[in-house]
Amino acid sequence: MRKIISFMHISLDGFVAGPNGEMNWIKVDEEIFDHVGKRISETDTALYGRATYEMMEGYWPTAGDKPEASKHDIDHSQWYKKAHKIVLSKTMKDASLANTTIISDNLAGRINEIRQQAGKEILLFGSPTATHSLMQLGLIDGYWLFVNPVILGQGIPLFTGSKDKIKLKLLTTHQFTSGVTELSYTVVL
């Protein structure tokens, strides 16, 4: 069965965005881009909530085509165009979106069908609302967190709404020169 891994930047006090969705506190540089790019290139499926998908769709399909595009923009744009995208949304319609599946109902059933299909791990990018929904259903197999050295004090928490305690096992850590620390966990059943 394919695993779903939640990929998220997080503050030291557990927030993924400020109270109004601010993300200007997230540190990302070439070292982090290179590190993340290696893992992302090993997967073939991205999972998003509607808002994150719309943000990604508004940028990545053409990001690599611009004259000032960085190596990261070129590489991620190419990956994004090839990757299968799953979007959790009650309002989007499954129109003629290339290589995209919209899930608006029967979340657990539809996700489990996709997990049974051939393919690599499914990366859940950002999308705190989608993460909360999948967490409540016990559908997240791991967390790939980038802990930023900042305390926000308030905002949108990553870990909320879980019915039960979730036990985790630390798989890897990586310290970046920017002060960001990568923590990779698997859920222990």
Phi, psi and omega in degrees: 000136178291142180266150174252123181244124178276120180254118189211141166272141186216146175280166180300331180264018168090015179260145178258350176198161176289180183302330180252023179084009182299137177230017182288357178269351182285128178264121176223130179221182183301322179299315179291316178305314181297316181297312181293320182302324179298314182289318181299322181295345180269000178244166183233003184221133177243139178242132183224155161279168184302312184297316179294319178301314181298322177295313181295315182295332179283347185238307193291327181303329182243001184302322182282350182271348184283145182301328181267012183299135176280169176303317179299315180299316180296309183297312183290325177298317178297316179297314183302317182295327181274329186293145172282134182248132175246129182238127175267115182201135175270349185250334181284148177255147181281067180285209183272055178275119183298131172054036185226136175244129177259130175245117182242348178210172180047051186308307183299315181297314181293317179297316180295326174299314181295321180296334180280342181286158177295145178150180182264187180301156179254122179264123176268107186270122176053235171053068182301322180295316177296319178299315180300317180298314181290326178297316180299329181268001180068033185258003178261127183264343182193164180232128177246096190252142175244099185278116180270140184283070180209145174249117183275330180084331178199161180150205179266114183282150174284310187262098178208150173083001179286134181288326186234166174294140178246116179271137183236153173239125179289126180262311182212159171225155176208128178260128177262156182296338179287349183100350176288141178239127176272132175234125179243121183239151168245148177282133179262123181270000000 
